[in-house]
Amino acid sequence: MKLQELKAKVYELAGVNNTKQLKAKIQEIKTLDMRLKTSWEKTIAILQKPQSEFEEWLENPPEEYKDIFSEITEASQKYNQKSAQTKQLAQEVLSIANNLEELAEECQDEANKIKQEIKITRRISKQARLN
């Protein structure tokens, strides 16, 4: 990596914007000369060390954590299953609601037709009585 790329990567990993903040955050590099590329390489190694140690720990955790991790995995799988079921039920409810809306519109149309027929029947009946 070029020096500028190294600096950018170190700043990103450390969450800082300049060398002063970097040295304040990481005690191990206070004595390094940050004008040298090797100092930046050492700094990036220091920053990446905890991450690699954590990844190694995750690959082979202590026994007490293996049980916890398996419980978490099981709970996560159950959650995903229940979530999928919930989504399916929500789709079904939405479909039923849409069908009910269509049925309500059809019933309203039918009611309007019946009202019209009643009006016509009353008018005819009234005229028949008058004649």
C-alpha positions as CSV (number, residue, x, y, z in Angstrom):
1,M,0.0,0.0,0.0
2,K,1.1,3.5,-0.6
3,L,1.7,5.8,2.4
4,Q,-1.5,7.8,1.7
5,E,-3.6,4.6,1.5
6,L,-2.0,3.4,4.7
7,K,-2.8,6.6,6.5
8,A,-6.4,6.6,5.3
9,K,-6.9,3.0,6.4
10,V,-5.4,3.6,9.8
11,Y,-7.5,6.7,10.3
12,E,-10.6,4.8,9.3
13,L,-9.8,1.8,11.6
14,A,-9.0,4.1,14.6
15,G,-11.9,6.5,13.9
16,V,-9.7,9.6,14.0
17,N,-8.9,12.4,11.5
18,N,-5.2,13.2,12.2
19,T,-2.0,11.9,13.7
20,K,-2.4,13.8,17.0
21,Q,-5.8,12.2,17.7
22,L,-4.3,8.8,16.7
23,K,-1.4,9.1,19.1
24,A,-3.8,10.2,21.8
25,K,-6.0,7.2,21.2
26,I,-3.3,4.5,20.9
27,Q,-0.6,4.6,23.6
28,E,1.6,2.0,21.9
29,I,2.4,4.4,19.0
30,K,3.3,7.5,20.9
31,T,7.0,7.0,20.3
32,L,6.7,6.2,16.6
33,D,7.8,8.6,13.9
34,M,4.6,9.0,11.8
35,R,6.6,10.4,8.9
36,L,7.8,6.9,8.2
37,K,5.8,4.2,6.3
38,T,7.0,1.5,8.7
39,S,5.4,3.4,11.6
40,W,2.1,3.4,9.7
41,E,2.5,-0.3,9.0
42,K,3.1,-1.0,12.7
43,T,0.1,1.1,13.6
44,I,-2.2,-0.8,11.2
45,A,-0.9,-4.1,12.7
46,I,-1.7,-2.8,16.2
47,L,-5.2,-1.8,15.1
48,Q,-5.9,-5.1,13.4
49,K,-4.6,-7.3,16.2
50,P,-7.7,-7.1,18.4
51,Q,-9.9,-7.9,15.4
52,S,-7.9,-11.0,14.4
53,E,-7.8,-12.1,18.0
54,F,-11.6,-11.8,18.2
55,E,-12.1,-13.7,15.0
56,E,-9.9,-16.5,16.3
57,W,-11.8,-16.5,19.5
58,L,-15.1,-16.7,17.6
59,E,-13.8,-19.7,15.6
60,N,-13.0,-21.6,18.8
61,P,-14.8,-20.1,21.8
62,P,-14.7,-21.5,25.3
63,E,-17.3,-24.2,26.1
64,E,-19.5,-22.0,28.2
65,Y,-20.0,-19.7,25.2
66,K,-20.6,-22.5,22.7
67,D,-23.9,-23.3,24.5
68,I,-24.9,-19.6,24.5
69,F,-24.0,-19.3,20.8
70,S,-26.1,-22.4,19.9
71,E,-29.0,-21.0,21.9
72,I,-28.7,-17.7,20.0
73,T,-28.6,-19.5,16.7
74,E,-31.6,-21.6,17.6
75,A,-33.6,-18.5,18.8
76,S,-32.6,-16.7,15.6
77,Q,-33.8,-19.5,13.4
78,K,-37.1,-19.7,15.3
79,Y,-37.5,-15.9,14.9
80,N,-36.9,-16.2,11.2
81,Q,-39.4,-19.0,10.9
82,K,-42.0,-17.0,12.9
83,S,-41.3,-13.9,11.0
84,A,-41.9,-15.7,7.7
85,Q,-45.2,-17.2,9.1
86,T,-46.3,-13.7,10.2
87,K,-45.5,-12.3,6.8
88,Q,-47.6,-15.0,5.2
89,L,-50.5,-14.5,7.5
90,A,-50.3,-10.7,6.9
91,Q,-50.6,-11.4,3.1
92,E,-53.6,-13.6,3.7
93,V,-55.3,-11.0,5.9
94,L,-54.6,-8.4,3.2
95,S,-56.1,-10.6,0.6
96,I,-59.2,-11.2,2.7
97,A,-59.5,-7.5,3.4
98,N,-59.4,-6.8,-0.4
99,N,-62.0,-9.5,-1.0
100,L,-64.3,-7.9,1.7
101,E,-63.9,-4.5,0.1
102,E,-64.9,-5.9,-3.3
103,L,-67.9,-7.7,-1.7
104,A,-68.9,-4.5,0.1
105,E,-68.8,-2.6,-3.2
106,E,-70.9,-5.3,-4.9
107,C,-73.5,-5.2,-2.0
108,Q,-73.6,-1.4,-2.1
109,D,-74.3,-1.6,-5.9
110,E,-77.0,-4.2,-5.3
111,A,-78.5,-2.0,-2.6
112,N,-78.6,1.0,-4.9
113,K,-80.3,-1.1,-7.6
114,I,-82.9,-2.2,-5.1
115,K,-83.5,1.4,-4.0
116,Q,-84.1,2.4,-7.6
117,E,-86.5,-0.6,-8.1
118,I,-88.4,0.5,-5.0
119,K,-88.7,4.0,-6.2
120,I,-89.9,2.8,-9.6
121,T,-92.3,0.4,-8.0
122,R,-93.7,3.1,-5.8
123,R,-94.1,5.5,-8.7
124,I,-95.9,2.8,-10.7
125,S,-98.1,1.8,-7.7
126,K,-99.0,5.5,-7.1
127,Q,-100.0,6.0,-10.7
128,A,-102.0,2.8,-10.7
129,R,-103.9,4.1,-7.6
130,L,-104.6,7.4,-9.3
131,N,-106.0,5.7,-12.4
